[in-house]
Amino acid sequence: MIAIAATTAGCGADPAVPVRPPVAAVAPEPPAAAELTTAPAAEGGCDAEASLRPGPQPKPGTPLPDSALARIVAKGRVTVGVDQNTYLFGFRDPGTGQLRGFDIDLAREIARDLLGDPNLVELRSVSTAERIPALQRHQVDLVVRTFSTTCDRRRDIDFSAVYYRAAQRILAPAGSGVNGAADLRGKRVCVTFGSTSARPLFALPDRPTVRAVDNWTDCLVQLQQGQVDAVSSDEPILTGLAQQDHNLRVVGDPLGFESYAIGIPKGEPELVRFVNGVLERIRADGTWQRLYAAHLTALGPGSGPPPPRYSD
């Protein structure tokens, strides 16, 4: 009888343990998430894609006069600002912990031509908004990070020739009813601070609420948690997000087009010419096509590298 009573008591709740009500799930917003209320300044006033013509390409080990190139050679590595949150272009491989992507390999090609070894590159993660300050403060030698060239940015830094062109589109959950720009009325759309993606959204006749975060993966989290209804950015960035969540679709006609180039500190023309020489080489020897095949086939057949436009 005693054993039965003990067993019976063990099956019930212990009256000494307080009963607490269930706790609601918490879905915090990413750090610094905020609504953008002011339209970005209008573009214009320059040829945003024009860059300096390549000069003679010094071979690795060649003595160089004092210049940015010489300082990089003396340092023994190229310090490059990159992304670690944009699948396909620059992301941290969860299996190896290493940075991978089209932009990462492009940075290695610059190290190969300048220092003779693609591994002599120091990759530093920078957010969208940190790209220009990192160059101005010389915290990095270059930025290779889905960096769209604009007249506004050219006032603060220089750019290489364009190495990739992308259409801006929309990412939304399948079955959400968002199939294009007209469906964004009354919706919340995520972009990143410092990106050019907000400008076409503010230009829409029925502007949506525009929310900004630090990284594109923060936009993905907000979309999955229902804190925004869509994300708008360049198609390669959106495709990379959709590859991580198969419930998402890239939809709609282009809202605009972006041209990716390599960011370079202002006043270093020899470095601009050298980088453009590297881009000429990878266009000519098939390296660009090889990098596309290695990283960007999810975007469909590539049309090849865009032709450069030089200002002199």
Phi, psi and omega in degrees: 000319179297317180298320180294318180297319180295319180295317180298317179296325182292337181280342183264177178287144177282117182296344180280345181266119182294144178266123180251147178292153178299145181263131179292145177296143181252132177236079184293149175285154176300155179303140175070006178302135184203158176277137173269126183246351182244131179292138175301153180299146179293146179276162175144166174099001178202170169268097189297337185265350184286136180223177182282142179295143179301145173258189175301133181271113178293140176283150177306132180093351179288131176300138183237144172294164182302123182189176176300322178299315181297321181293323177293317179298317180296326178291330177087010178198156174260124179266118188235128173280127184223177176257152172236013185234005182246098181304139183090316184261316179201107183209158179269118180294118183294338180282325184247342185079001182267152176282136181224164174133170182302311181295326180295314179291329176295319176300322180292327178294326177294316177297322180300314184285329182272320188245356177082006183210118181295346181272354179275058180226135176256114184264122179242126180287128176229145177281172178304313183288341182273352188299307183292313177303324180296324177287318182295326180271002181056035172284339175223156176277327184213160169235122177238093192202068182035056190261106181283133180275127179224161178295322180298315180291329180293344175289338184252332182217176174250164180229153169285181168294161181288136178244351178201142175242141184220146174271142173273129181224201186231141174246128181211157177295144175300137179078008182280346185088355176268109182236001180179182185299325182296337182275359182275354179302127180077004182263169175251126185238133183263138171223180175252151175302135175084356179274165177272000188290339182288330187303309179296332179291319178292338180276352181292144180303321176245085188294133174282173170285127183255120179251140181238146178222179184282319187228157181294331176292334173295322175298319179300315179297316180298321179294317180292330181271001179076016180275342170225164182259342183198166174234141175232127179195192178291145184305319179299322179294315180294321178298320177297322177293318180295331177294339181265351179209104187285003173275355185258150181227142171271123190226166171085162174287159179301137173273345181172186182225145180237148179241118182274133175219171181267127179281137184223141180302148179297142174081024178234066186298328181294327177288321176300313182295322179295313180299320178294329174294322176297316179296323175299317181296315183287335173290322187278326188263006177090359181296319179302314180296323179294318179294322177298313181297328182283331191233334194242016182295339176297342179274358182095182181300133180281146178267006180092168182291145177291145178292144181285158174232122185249146180268345175202000000 
